[in-house]
Protein backbone atom coordinates (compact mmCIF):
# COMPACT_ATOMS: atom_id res chain seq x y z
CA UNK A 1 0.00 0.00 0.00
CA UNK A 2 2.82 2.40 0.94
CA UNK A 3 4.70 1.59 -2.28
CA UNK A 4 1.64 2.35 -4.42
CA UNK A 5 1.13 5.68 -2.64
CA UNK A 6 4.81 6.55 -3.08
CA UNK A 7 4.63 5.79 -6.83
CA UNK A 8 1.46 7.90 -7.15
CA UNK A 9 3.15 10.89 -5.46
CA UNK A 10 6.22 10.56 -7.68
CA UNK A 11 4.02 10.43 -10.77
CA UNK A 12 2.17 13.57 -9.66
CA UNK A 13 5.42 15.44 -9.13
CA UNK A 14 6.62 14.33 -12.56
CA UNK A 15 3.45 15.58 -14.27
CA UNK A 16 3.69 18.88 -12.39
CA UNK A 17 7.30 19.38 -13.48
CA UNK A 18 6.43 18.63 -17.12
CA UNK A 19 3.54 21.11 -17.08
CA UNK A 20 5.71 23.75 -15.41
CA UNK A 21 8.27 23.45 -18.20
CA UNK A 22 5.58 24.12 -20.81
CA UNK A 23 4.30 27.30 -19.10
CA UNK A 24 6.09 30.60 -19.81
CA UNK A 25 8.15 32.36 -17.15
CA UNK A 26 7.61 36.13 -17.26
CA UNK A 27 9.89 37.09 -14.38
CA UNK A 28 12.94 38.10 -16.43
CA UNK A 29 10.78 40.13 -18.82
CA UNK A 30 9.10 42.02 -15.98
CA UNK A 31 12.40 42.71 -14.22
CA UNK A 32 13.98 44.04 -17.41
CA UNK A 33 11.09 46.05 -18.89
CA UNK A 34 8.96 47.00 -15.88
CA UNK A 35 10.97 50.11 -15.04
CA UNK A 36 9.96 51.73 -18.36
CA UNK A 37 6.25 51.56 -17.49
CA UNK A 38 4.81 54.60 -15.69
CA UNK A 39 1.68 55.62 -13.83
CA UNK A 40 -0.16 58.59 -15.36
CA UNK A 41 -2.54 60.53 -13.10
CA UNK A 42 -4.53 63.55 -14.25
CA UNK A 43 -6.70 66.19 -12.66
CA UNK A 44 -9.29 68.45 -14.24
CA UNK A 45 -11.38 71.27 -12.83
CA UNK A 46 -14.98 71.24 -14.03
CA UNK A 47 -18.08 73.24 -13.33
CA UNK A 48 -20.40 71.36 -10.94
CA UNK A 49 -23.62 72.48 -9.29
CA UNK A 50 -24.71 72.91 -5.73
CA UNK A 51 -27.94 74.12 -4.17
CA UNK A 52 -30.79 73.29 -1.86
CA UNK A 53 -32.15 69.86 -2.75
CA UNK A 54 -35.90 69.63 -3.34
CA UNK A 55 -38.18 67.73 -0.99
CA UNK A 56 -39.20 64.47 -2.67
CA UNK A 57 -42.88 63.74 -3.24
CA UNK A 58 -44.15 67.33 -3.37
CA UNK A 59 -47.10 67.72 -5.79
CA UNK A 60 -46.60 69.98 -8.80
CA UNK A 61 -48.86 72.79 -7.56
CA UNK A 62 -47.58 72.86 -3.97
CA UNK A 63 -46.37 76.36 -2.88
CA UNK A 64 -43.35 74.78 -1.20
CA UNK A 65 -42.32 73.21 -4.51
CA UNK A 66 -42.43 76.69 -6.11
CA UNK A 67 -40.28 78.03 -3.27
CA UNK A 68 -37.61 75.43 -3.94
CA UNK A 69 -37.74 76.17 -7.66
CA UNK A 70 -37.04 79.83 -6.99
CA UNK A 71 -34.55 79.70 -4.16
CA UNK A 72 -33.14 76.21 -4.36
CA UNK A 73 -31.73 76.44 -7.89
CA UNK A 74 -28.22 75.03 -8.28
CA UNK A 75 -25.27 77.46 -8.21
CA UNK A 76 -22.16 76.74 -10.27
CA UNK A 77 -18.98 75.83 -8.45
CA UNK A 78 -15.63 74.35 -9.42
CA UNK A 79 -14.92 70.73 -8.67
CA UNK A 80 -11.67 68.84 -9.28
CA UNK A 81 -11.85 65.37 -10.78
CA UNK A 82 -9.05 62.81 -10.99
CA UNK A 83 -8.32 59.86 -13.24
CA UNK A 84 -5.60 57.25 -13.60
CA UNK A 85 -3.93 55.55 -16.53
CA UNK A 86 -0.65 54.07 -17.65
CA UNK A 87 2.09 54.86 -20.13
CA UNK A 88 5.61 53.84 -21.12
CA UNK A 89 8.88 55.58 -21.91
CA UNK A 90 10.00 55.45 -25.54
CA UNK A 91 13.11 57.59 -25.06
CA UNK A 92 15.68 58.18 -22.34
CA UNK A 93 14.90 61.91 -22.30
CA UNK A 94 11.32 61.53 -21.13
CA UNK A 95 8.98 61.00 -24.09
CA UNK A 96 6.04 58.80 -23.06
CA UNK A 97 3.30 57.09 -25.05
CA UNK A 98 -0.19 56.73 -23.58
CA UNK A 99 -3.82 56.90 -24.71
CA UNK A 100 -5.34 60.20 -25.79
CA UNK A 101 -8.37 59.53 -23.58
CA UNK A 102 -6.08 59.27 -20.54
CA UNK A 103 -4.85 62.87 -20.84
CA UNK A 104 -7.81 64.39 -22.68
CA UNK A 105 -8.91 67.76 -21.20
CA UNK A 106 -6.53 67.36 -18.24
CA UNK A 107 -5.40 70.53 -16.45
CA UNK A 108 -2.54 68.73 -14.71
CA UNK A 109 -0.68 65.50 -15.58
CA UNK A 110 1.60 63.73 -13.12
CA UNK A 111 3.86 60.84 -14.10
CA UNK A 112 5.19 58.48 -11.43
CA UNK A 113 8.07 56.12 -12.18
CA UNK A 114 8.63 52.73 -10.56
CA UNK A 115 11.29 54.30 -8.30
CA UNK A 116 8.48 56.57 -6.96
CA UNK A 117 9.87 59.75 -8.51
CA UNK A 118 7.13 62.07 -9.75
CA UNK A 119 7.24 64.55 -12.62
CA UNK A 120 4.83 67.03 -14.12
CA UNK A 121 4.15 66.15 -17.76
CA UNK A 122 3.10 68.24 -20.73
CA UNK A 123 1.18 67.05 -23.76
CA UNK A 124 3.20 67.19 -26.97
CA UNK A 125 0.16 66.14 -28.98
CA UNK A 126 -2.84 63.82 -28.94
CA UNK A 127 -4.62 62.10 -31.81
CA UNK A 128 -8.16 61.13 -30.90
CA UNK A 129 -8.74 59.17 -34.10
CA UNK A 130 -6.21 56.54 -33.00
CA UNK A 131 -6.41 57.31 -29.25
CA UNK A 132 -2.65 57.91 -29.08
CA UNK A 133 -1.00 60.70 -27.07
CA UNK A 134 2.63 61.73 -26.68
CA UNK A 135 3.58 63.40 -23.40
CA UNK A 136 6.93 64.59 -22.04
CA UNK A 137 8.63 64.83 -18.66
CA UNK A 138 11.85 66.73 -18.01
CA UNK A 139 14.36 64.03 -17.09
CA UNK A 140 17.31 62.17 -18.63
CA UNK A 141 18.88 58.75 -18.37
CA UNK A 142 15.52 57.03 -18.10
CA UNK A 143 14.80 53.39 -18.98
CA UNK A 144 12.93 52.89 -22.26
CA UNK A 145 11.11 50.07 -24.01
CA UNK A 146 12.21 48.18 -27.11
CA UNK A 147 9.82 48.35 -30.05
CA UNK A 148 8.66 45.07 -31.59
CA UNK A 149 6.95 44.20 -34.86
CA UNK A 150 3.19 43.54 -34.51
CA UNK A 151 3.17 41.97 -37.98
CA UNK A 152 5.19 39.07 -36.55
CA UNK A 153 2.64 38.33 -33.83
CA UNK A 154 0.86 35.02 -34.21
CA UNK A 155 -2.59 34.25 -32.92
CA UNK A 156 -2.17 32.01 -29.88
CA UNK A 157 1.20 33.30 -28.69
CA UNK A 158 1.74 34.62 -25.19
CA UNK A 159 1.70 38.37 -24.46
CA UNK A 160 1.96 40.37 -21.26
CA UNK A 161 0.63 43.71 -20.03
CA UNK A 162 2.04 45.98 -17.32
CA UNK A 163 0.02 48.89 -16.00
CA UNK A 164 -1.88 50.44 -13.09
CA UNK A 165 -5.37 48.93 -12.99
CA UNK A 166 -7.45 50.69 -10.33
CA UNK A 167 -4.26 52.48 -9.28
CA UNK A 168 -2.28 49.34 -8.40
CA UNK A 169 1.08 50.30 -9.92
CA UNK A 170 3.20 47.85 -11.94
CA UNK A 171 0.51 45.17 -12.07
CA UNK A 172 1.35 42.34 -14.47
CA UNK A 173 -1.23 40.30 -16.39
CA UNK A 174 -0.70 37.77 -19.15
CA UNK A 175 -2.66 36.00 -21.86
CA UNK A 176 -2.56 35.14 -25.53
CA UNK A 177 -3.18 36.91 -28.81
CA UNK A 178 -6.81 36.18 -29.67
CA UNK A 179 -6.95 37.91 -33.06
CA UNK A 180 -5.25 40.47 -35.30
CA UNK A 181 -6.47 43.30 -37.48
CA UNK A 182 -9.72 43.71 -35.58
CA UNK A 183 -12.06 46.54 -36.51
CA UNK A 184 -14.13 48.16 -33.79
CA UNK A 185 -17.23 50.25 -34.35
CA UNK A 186 -16.37 53.84 -35.27
CA UNK A 187 -12.62 53.05 -35.24
CA UNK A 188 -11.49 53.15 -38.86
CA UNK A 189 -7.76 53.78 -38.54
CA UNK A 190 -6.54 51.10 -36.14
CA UNK A 191 -6.16 47.35 -36.88
CA UNK A 192 -6.47 46.32 -33.22
CA UNK A 193 -4.68 43.39 -31.61
CA UNK A 194 -7.22 41.35 -29.64
CA UNK A 195 -6.01 39.51 -26.55
CA UNK A 196 -7.44 37.82 -23.48
CA UNK A 197 -5.02 39.67 -21.19
CA UNK A 198 -6.86 41.06 -18.15
CA UNK A 199 -7.22 44.80 -18.76
CA UNK A 200 -9.13 47.07 -16.37
CA UNK A 201 -9.56 50.82 -15.75
CA UNK A 202 -6.08 52.23 -15.18
CA UNK A 203 -4.41 49.87 -17.68
CA UNK A 204 -5.23 52.24 -20.53
CA UNK A 205 -2.08 53.53 -22.22
CA UNK A 206 0.14 50.78 -20.86
CA UNK A 207 2.34 48.51 -23.00
CA UNK A 208 1.63 45.06 -24.39
CA UNK A 209 4.83 42.97 -24.58
CA UNK A 210 5.70 39.88 -26.59
CA UNK A 211 7.84 37.13 -25.06
CA UNK A 212 11.01 38.80 -26.35
CA UNK A 213 10.30 41.76 -24.10
CA UNK A 214 9.39 44.01 -27.03
CA UNK A 215 6.40 46.36 -26.99
CA UNK A 216 3.92 45.34 -29.67
CA UNK A 217 0.94 47.45 -28.67
CA UNK A 218 -0.75 50.00 -26.40
CA UNK A 219 -3.58 48.58 -24.30
CA UNK A 220 -6.52 50.78 -25.19
CA UNK A 221 -9.99 49.25 -24.91
CA UNK A 222 -12.00 46.36 -23.56
CA UNK A 223 -15.28 44.89 -24.74
CA UNK A 224 -17.55 44.59 -21.74
CA UNK A 225 -21.21 44.49 -20.78
CA UNK A 226 -20.41 45.05 -17.12
CA UNK A 227 -17.76 47.77 -17.35
CA UNK A 228 -15.08 45.35 -16.15
CA UNK A 229 -12.83 42.83 -17.86
CA UNK A 230 -14.68 40.03 -19.69
CA UNK A 231 -11.87 38.41 -21.68
CA UNK A 232 -11.83 40.75 -24.69
CA UNK A 233 -9.06 43.35 -24.70
CA UNK A 234 -7.76 45.45 -27.58
CA UNK A 235 -4.37 47.05 -28.15
CA UNK A 236 -3.18 49.60 -30.71
CA UNK A 237 -0.30 48.10 -32.75
CA UNK A 238 2.94 49.84 -31.80
CA UNK A 239 3.87 50.63 -35.40
CA UNK A 240 0.61 52.57 -35.81
CA UNK A 241 1.21 54.35 -32.49
CA UNK A 242 4.81 55.25 -33.32
CA UNK A 243 3.84 56.69 -36.71
CA UNK A 244 1.36 58.93 -34.90
CA UNK A 245 3.90 59.78 -32.18
CA UNK A 246 6.55 60.77 -34.74
CA UNK A 247 4.12 63.18 -36.41
CA UNK A 248 3.02 64.60 -33.06
CA UNK A 249 6.63 65.13 -32.04
CA UNK A 250 7.47 66.83 -35.34
CA UNK A 251 4.44 69.09 -35.70
CA UNK A 252 2.03 68.53 -32.82
CA UNK A 253 -0.61 67.14 -35.18
CA UNK A 254 -1.30 64.20 -37.49
CA UNK A 255 -1.98 64.53 -41.21
CA UNK A 256 -3.93 61.86 -43.06
CA UNK A 257 -4.95 61.24 -46.62
CA UNK A 258 -8.50 61.15 -47.98
CA UNK A 259 -10.03 60.45 -51.40
CA UNK A 260 -13.70 61.38 -50.93
CA UNK A 261 -15.66 58.14 -51.14
CA UNK A 262 -18.25 56.25 -49.13
CA UNK A 263 -17.58 52.51 -49.03
CA UNK A 264 -19.23 49.30 -47.90
CA UNK A 265 -18.29 45.65 -47.49
CA UNK A 266 -18.30 43.34 -50.50
CA UNK A 267 -20.49 40.40 -49.47
CA UNK A 268 -20.55 37.06 -51.24
CA UNK A 269 -23.83 37.99 -52.91
CA UNK A 270 -22.50 41.37 -54.09
CA UNK A 271 -19.32 39.73 -55.39
CA UNK A 272 -21.43 37.33 -57.46
CA UNK A 273 -23.52 40.17 -58.85
CA UNK A 274 -20.40 42.10 -59.90
CA UNK A 275 -18.70 39.04 -61.36
CA UNK A 276 -15.91 38.93 -58.76
CA UNK A 277 -14.50 35.49 -58.03
CA UNK A 278 -14.26 36.23 -54.28
CA UNK A 279 -15.69 38.67 -51.75
CA UNK A 280 -12.86 41.17 -51.42
CA UNK A 281 -12.11 44.85 -51.92
CA UNK A 282 -14.07 47.97 -50.98
CA UNK A 283 -17.32 48.73 -52.79
CA UNK A 284 -17.84 52.42 -53.62
CA UNK A 285 -21.42 53.39 -52.71
CA UNK A 286 -20.98 57.17 -53.18
CA UNK A 287 -18.36 59.56 -54.55
CA UNK A 288 -17.87 63.09 -53.23
CA UNK A 289 -18.42 65.61 -56.00
CA UNK A 290 -15.16 67.34 -56.90
CA UNK A 291 -13.13 65.11 -54.56
CA UNK A 292 -9.95 63.21 -55.53
CA UNK A 293 -11.84 60.03 -56.47
CA UNK A 294 -14.34 61.97 -58.57
CA UNK A 295 -11.56 63.78 -60.42
CA UNK A 296 -9.89 60.41 -61.11
CA UNK A 297 -13.08 59.03 -62.66
CA UNK A 298 -13.97 56.60 -59.88
CA UNK A 299 -17.68 55.81 -59.87
CA UNK A 300 -20.28 54.36 -57.52
CA UNK A 301 -20.38 50.53 -57.94
CA UNK A 302 -16.61 50.38 -58.56
CA UNK A 303 -14.73 47.99 -56.27
CA UNK A 304 -11.26 49.10 -55.17
CA UNK A 305 -8.95 46.06 -55.18
CA UNK A 306 -5.58 47.77 -54.68
CA UNK A 307 -4.53 51.22 -53.50
CA UNK A 308 -0.98 52.41 -54.09
CA UNK A 309 0.09 48.81 -54.66
CA UNK A 310 -1.45 47.58 -51.40
CA UNK A 311 -4.14 44.89 -51.54
CA UNK A 312 -7.53 45.90 -50.15
CA UNK A 313 -8.66 42.53 -48.84
CA UNK A 314 -11.69 43.96 -47.00
CA UNK A 315 -13.42 47.32 -47.01
CA UNK A 316 -12.04 48.13 -43.54
CA UNK A 317 -8.51 48.08 -45.01
CA UNK A 318 -9.08 51.02 -47.34
CA UNK A 319 -9.51 53.83 -44.74
CA UNK A 320 -6.31 52.74 -43.00
CA UNK A 321 -4.31 52.58 -46.23
CA UNK A 322 -5.60 55.91 -47.52
CA UNK A 323 -5.14 57.65 -44.16
CA UNK A 324 -1.52 56.46 -44.02
CA UNK A 325 -0.81 57.91 -47.48
CA UNK A 326 0.90 61.29 -47.57
CA UNK A 327 -1.49 64.03 -48.77
CA UNK A 328 -0.45 65.27 -52.20
CA UNK A 329 0.82 61.84 -53.25
CA UNK A 330 -0.16 60.59 -56.69
CA UNK A 331 -1.12 56.90 -56.43
CA UNK A 332 -2.41 54.14 -58.65
CA UNK A 333 -5.79 52.57 -57.83
CA UNK A 334 -6.86 49.21 -59.22
CA UNK A 335 -10.62 48.91 -59.69
CA UNK A 336 -13.11 46.25 -60.66
CA UNK A 337 -15.68 47.74 -63.03
CA UNK A 338 -18.23 45.93 -65.18
CA UNK A 339 -16.48 42.58 -65.04
CA UNK A 340 -12.92 43.74 -65.65
CA UNK A 341 -10.01 45.37 -63.80
CA UNK A 342 -9.16 48.99 -64.50
CA UNK A 343 -6.39 51.21 -63.18
CA UNK A 344 -6.72 54.94 -62.52
CA UNK A 345 -4.44 57.52 -60.94
CA UNK A 346 -5.48 60.02 -58.29
CA UNK A 347 -3.92 62.64 -56.04
CA UNK A 348 -4.60 62.11 -52.35
CA UNK A 349 -6.09 65.08 -50.46
CA UNK A 350 -5.60 65.91 -46.79
CA UNK A 351 -8.17 64.91 -44.23
CA UNK A 352 -9.44 67.91 -42.24
CA UNK A 353 -8.15 68.19 -38.69
CA UNK A 354 -10.22 67.69 -35.58
CA UNK A 355 -11.07 71.39 -35.29
CA UNK A 356 -12.43 72.79 -32.03
CA UNK A 357 -13.83 70.11 -29.79
CA UNK A 358 -16.54 70.75 -27.21
CA UNK A 359 -15.16 69.53 -23.89
CA UNK A 360 -15.60 71.25 -20.56
CA UNK A 361 -12.32 72.26 -18.89
CA UNK A 362 -10.97 74.87 -16.54
CA UNK A 363 -10.30 77.23 -19.41
CA UNK A 364 -13.21 76.37 -21.72
CA UNK A 365 -16.72 75.60 -20.52
CA UNK A 366 -18.17 75.57 -24.04
CA UNK A 367 -19.02 71.88 -23.84
CA UNK A 368 -20.61 71.88 -20.38
CA UNK A 369 -24.21 71.79 -21.62
CA UNK A 370 -23.45 69.67 -24.68
CA UNK A 371 -22.26 66.94 -22.32
CA UNK A 372 -25.93 66.57 -21.29
CA UNK A 373 -26.55 65.06 -24.74
CA UNK A 374 -23.99 62.34 -24.01
CA UNK A 375 -21.80 63.44 -26.93
CA UNK A 376 -18.73 65.45 -27.88
CA UNK A 377 -18.89 67.60 -31.00
CA UNK A 378 -16.45 69.37 -33.29
CA UNK A 379 -17.03 72.46 -35.40
CA UNK A 380 -16.78 71.74 -39.11
CA UNK A 381 -13.94 73.31 -41.07
CA UNK A 382 -14.65 75.52 -44.06
CA UNK A 383 -13.48 72.74 -46.35
CA UNK A 384 -15.87 70.25 -44.77
CA UNK A 385 -18.82 72.65 -45.08
CA UNK A 386 -17.99 73.25 -48.73
CA UNK A 387 -17.71 69.52 -49.47
CA UNK A 388 -21.00 68.77 -47.69
CA UNK A 389 -22.65 71.85 -49.20
CA UNK A 390 -23.94 73.08 -45.83
CA UNK A 391 -23.52 76.39 -44.00
CA UNK A 392 -23.27 75.12 -40.43
CA UNK A 393 -23.56 71.99 -38.34
CA UNK A 394 -21.46 70.18 -35.72
CA UNK A 395 -19.71 66.86 -36.22
CA UNK A 396 -20.27 64.22 -33.50
CA UNK A 397 -16.89 62.69 -32.74
CA UNK A 398 -17.78 60.76 -29.58
CA UNK A 399 -20.94 59.17 -28.20
CA UNK A 400 -20.92 57.90 -24.62
CA UNK A 401 -23.13 56.80 -21.76
CA UNK A 402 -26.70 55.76 -22.51
CA UNK A 403 -26.55 57.43 -25.92
CA UNK A 404 -23.77 55.06 -26.97
CA UNK A 405 -26.55 52.48 -27.31
CA UNK A 406 -28.98 54.92 -28.86
CA UNK A 407 -29.62 56.55 -32.21
CA UNK A 408 -26.73 59.01 -32.41
CA UNK A 409 -23.51 57.80 -33.97
CA UNK A 410 -20.00 59.10 -34.30
CA UNK A 411 -19.74 60.86 -37.67
CA UNK A 412 -23.29 62.23 -37.58
CA UNK A 413 -23.70 65.96 -38.22
CA UNK A 414 -26.11 67.95 -36.05
CA UNK A 415 -27.87 70.47 -38.29
CA UNK A 416 -30.67 71.80 -36.07
CA UNK A 417 -31.89 71.78 -32.50
CA UNK A 418 -35.65 71.79 -32.92
CA UNK A 419 -36.14 74.36 -35.66
CA UNK A 420 -32.96 76.33 -34.92
CA UNK A 421 -30.01 75.83 -37.30
CA UNK A 422 -26.77 75.08 -35.44
CA UNK A 423 -23.65 76.94 -36.53
CA UNK A 424 -21.22 76.74 -33.56
CA UNK A 425 -20.36 74.93 -30.34
CA UNK A 426 -21.08 78.08 -28.31
CA UNK A 427 -24.52 78.52 -29.87
CA UNK A 428 -25.59 74.94 -29.16
CA UNK A 429 -24.28 75.18 -25.62
CA UNK A 430 -26.27 78.40 -25.00
CA UNK A 431 -29.46 76.91 -26.45
CA UNK A 432 -29.18 73.88 -24.16
CA UNK A 433 -28.85 76.17 -21.12
CA UNK A 434 -32.48 77.20 -21.63
CA UNK A 435 -33.83 73.63 -21.65
CA UNK A 436 -34.80 72.02 -18.30
CA UNK A 437 -33.23 68.81 -17.01
CA UNK A 438 -34.70 65.57 -18.26
CA UNK A 439 -36.44 67.24 -21.21
CA UNK A 440 -36.36 65.49 -24.60
CA UNK A 441 -35.00 67.55 -27.49
CA UNK A 442 -35.21 66.90 -31.23
CA UNK A 443 -31.94 66.98 -33.13
CA UNK A 444 -32.00 67.22 -36.91
CA UNK A 445 -29.11 64.99 -37.94
CA UNK A 446 -27.37 64.24 -41.22
CA UNK A 447 -25.88 60.77 -41.68
CA UNK A 448 -24.36 60.30 -45.09
CA UNK A 449 -27.02 61.44 -47.51
CA UNK A 450 -29.88 60.87 -45.05
CA UNK A 451 -31.35 63.61 -42.85
CA UNK A 452 -33.73 62.83 -39.99
CA UNK A 453 -34.87 64.06 -36.57
CA UNK A 454 -33.63 62.09 -33.56
CA UNK A 455 -35.15 62.60 -30.05
CA UNK A 456 -32.60 62.71 -27.22
CA UNK A 457 -33.38 62.97 -23.52
CA UNK A 458 -31.05 65.39 -21.76
CA UNK A 459 -28.92 64.05 -18.93
CA UNK A 460 -30.50 64.98 -15.62
CA UNK A 461 -27.23 65.08 -13.74
RAFENSUL-V248405 format. One record per backbone hydrogen bond with DSSP energy under -0.5 kcal/mol. NH is the residue of the N-H (numbers start at 1). CO is the residue of the C=O. E is the energy in kcal/mol with one decimal. If there is no record, write none. Layout:
NH;CO;E / NH;CO;E
This chain:
5;1;-2.0 / 6;2;-2.4 / 7;3;-2.3 / 8;4;-2.2 / 9;5;-2.2 / 10;6;-2.3 / 11;7;-2.4 / 12;8;-2.1 / 13;9;-2.4 / 14;10;-2.1 / 15;11;-2.5 / 16;12;-2.3 / 17;13;-2.1 / 18;14;-2.1 / 19;15;-2.6 / 20;16;-2.2 / 21;17;-1.6 / 22;18;-1.1 / 23;19;-1.0 / 26;24;-0.6 / 30;26;-2.5 / 31;27;-2.4 / 32;28;-1.9 / 33;29;-2.8 / 34;30;-2.3 / 36;33;-1.7 / 37;34;-1.5 / 38;87;-2.5 / 39;112;-2.4 / 40;85;-2.3 / 41;39;-0.5 / 41;110;-2.8 / 42;83;-2.5 / 43;108;-2.1 / 44;81;-2.3 / 46;44;-0.6 / 46;79;-3.0 / 48;46;-0.7 / 48;77;-3.7 / 50;75;-1.8 / 53;51;-0.6 / 56;54;-0.6 / 58;55;-1.1 / 62;59;-1.4 / 65;62;-0.5 / 66;62;-1.5 / 67;63;-1.9 / 68;64;-2.1 / 69;65;-1.8 / 70;66;-1.8 / 71;67;-2.8 / 72;68;-1.9 / 75;50;-4.5 / 77;48;-1.9 / 79;46;-2.7 / 81;44;-3.2 / 83;42;-1.9 / 85;40;-2.3 / 86;204;-3.0 / 87;38;-1.6 / 88;97;-1.7 / 89;36;-2.6 / 90;95;-2.6 / 91;95;-0.9 / 94;91;-1.2 / 96;135;-3.0 / 97;88;-2.4 / 98;133;-2.0 / 102;99;-0.8 / 103;99;-0.9 / 103;100;-0.5 / 104;100;-1.1 / 106;103;-1.9 / 107;43;-2.5 / 108;43;-1.7 / 109;121;-0.5 / 110;41;-3.2 / 111;119;-3.1 / 112;39;-2.4 / 113;117;-2.6 / 116;113;-1.8 / 119;111;-2.4 / 121;109;-2.5 / 122;136;-2.0 / 124;122;-0.6 / 124;134;-2.5 / 125;134;-1.5 / 127;132;-3.3 / 128;126;-0.6 / 130;127;-0.6 / 131;127;-1.2 / 132;127;-1.8 / 133;98;-2.5 / 134;125;-2.8 / 135;96;-2.5 / 135;133;-0.5 / 136;122;-2.3 / 137;94;-1.9 / 138;120;-0.5 / 139;93;-0.6 / 139;137;-1.2 / 142;92;-2.1 / 145;89;-2.3 / 146;213;-0.5 / 148;215;-3.0 / 150;148;-0.6 / 152;149;-1.7 / 153;150;-1.4 / 156;177;-2.0 / 157;154;-2.2 / 159;175;-2.6 / 160;209;-2.2 / 161;173;-3.2 / 162;207;-1.3 / 163;171;-1.9 / 164;202;-1.1 / 166;201;-3.6 / 167;164;-2.1 / 168;165;-2.3 / 169;167;-1.2 / 171;163;-2.7 / 171;168;-0.8 / 173;161;-2.3 / 175;159;-2.3 / 177;157;-2.1 / 178;176;-0.5 / 178;194;-2.8 / 179;194;-1.8 / 181;191;-0.6 / 182;192;-2.6 / 184;187;-0.6 / 187;184;-2.3 / 188;186;-0.6 / 192;182;-1.9 / 192;190;-1.3 / 193;235;-2.7 / 194;179;-2.3 / 194;192;-0.6 / 195;233;-2.5 / 196;176;-1.6 / 199;197;-0.6 / 203;200;-2.8 / 205;219;-2.9 / 206;203;-2.4 / 207;162;-0.5 / 208;217;-2.4 / 209;160;-3.5 / 209;207;-0.5 / 210;214;-2.3 / 213;210;-1.9 / 215;146;-3.2 / 216;208;-3.3 / 217;208;-1.2 / 218;236;-2.0 / 219;206;-2.7 / 219;217;-0.5 / 220;234;-2.6 / 221;234;-1.9 / 223;232;-2.4 / 224;222;-0.6 / 233;195;-2.4 / 233;231;-0.5 / 234;221;-3.0 / 235;193;-2.4 / 236;218;-2.7 / 238;216;-2.0 / 241;237;-2.1 / 242;238;-2.7 / 243;239;-1.8 / 244;240;-1.8 / 245;241;-2.8 / 246;242;-2.6 / 247;243;-1.5 / 248;244;-2.5 / 249;245;-2.6 / 250;246;-1.7 / 251;247;-2.8 / 252;247;-0.7 / 252;248;-1.4 / 253;247;-0.7 / 257;322;-0.5 / 257;323;-1.0 / 258;349;-1.9 / 262;286;-2.7 / 264;283;-1.8 / 266;281;-0.6 / 267;265;-0.9 / 271;267;-2.7 / 272;268;-2.0 / 273;269;-2.0 / 274;270;-1.9 / 275;271;-0.7 / 275;272;-0.7 / 276;271;-2.6 / 280;278;-1.4 / 281;312;-0.8 / 281;313;-0.5 / 282;304;-1.7 / 283;264;-2.1 / 284;302;-3.1 / 285;262;-2.9 / 285;283;-0.6 / 286;262;-1.4 / 288;260;-2.7 / 291;288;-2.0 / 293;259;-2.5 / 295;291;-2.5 / 296;292;-1.4 / 297;294;-1.3 / 298;293;-2.4 / 301;284;-3.2 / 302;299;-1.8 / 303;336;-1.5 / 304;282;-2.6 / 304;302;-0.5 / 305;303;-0.6 / 305;334;-2.8 / 306;334;-1.4 / 307;310;-2.5 / 308;332;-2.9 / 310;307;-1.9 / 312;305;-3.2 / 313;311;-1.0 / 317;314;-1.7 / 318;314;-0.6 / 318;315;-1.0 / 319;315;-0.7 / 320;316;-0.7 / 321;317;-2.2 / 322;318;-2.9 / 323;319;-2.5 / 324;320;-1.7 / 325;322;-1.6 / 328;348;-3.3 / 329;326;-2.1 / 331;329;-0.6 / 331;346;-2.7 / 333;344;-3.1 / 334;306;-2.0 / 335;333;-0.6 / 335;342;-3.9 / 336;303;-1.9 / 337;335;-0.5 / 337;340;-3.1 / 339;274;-0.5 / 340;337;-1.0 / 342;335;-2.3 / 344;333;-2.5 / 346;331;-2.3 / 348;329;-2.7 / 348;346;-0.6 / 349;258;-2.3 / 351;256;-3.4 / 358;377;-3.1 / 359;357;-1.0 / 361;364;-2.1 / 368;365;-1.6 / 371;367;-1.8 / 372;369;-1.9 / 373;370;-1.9 / 374;371;-1.5 / 375;370;-0.8 / 376;398;-2.1 / 378;395;-2.7 / 379;356;-1.8 / 380;393;-0.9 / 385;381;-2.3 / 386;382;-2.2 / 387;383;-2.4 / 388;384;-2.4 / 389;385;-1.0 / 390;385;-2.0 / 393;422;-2.4 / 394;414;-1.6 / 395;378;-2.9 / 396;412;-3.0 / 397;376;-1.8 / 397;395;-0.6 / 398;376;-1.2 / 400;374;-2.6 / 403;400;-0.9 / 404;401;-1.3 / 405;402;-1.7 / 406;403;-1.7 / 411;396;-3.3 / 412;409;-2.0 / 413;446;-2.3 / 414;394;-2.8 / 414;412;-0.5 / 415;413;-0.6 / 415;444;-3.3 / 416;444;-1.4 / 417;420;-2.4 / 418;416;-0.6 / 418;442;-3.2 / 419;417;-0.5 / 420;417;-1.9 / 421;419;-0.6 / 422;415;-3.3 / 428;424;-1.9 / 429;425;-2.5 / 430;426;-2.3 / 431;427;-2.3 / 432;428;-2.2 / 433;429;-1.1 / 434;430;-0.6 / 434;431;-1.1 / 435;432;-1.4 / 439;436;-1.4 / 441;456;-2.9 / 443;441;-0.6 / 443;454;-2.7 / 444;416;-2.4 / 444;442;-0.5 / 445;443;-0.7 / 445;452;-3.4 / 446;413;-3.0 / 447;445;-0.5 / 447;450;-3.4 / 450;447;-2.2 / 452;445;-2.4 / 454;443;-3.0 / 456;441;-2.9 / 458;439;-2.6 / 459;372;-2.5
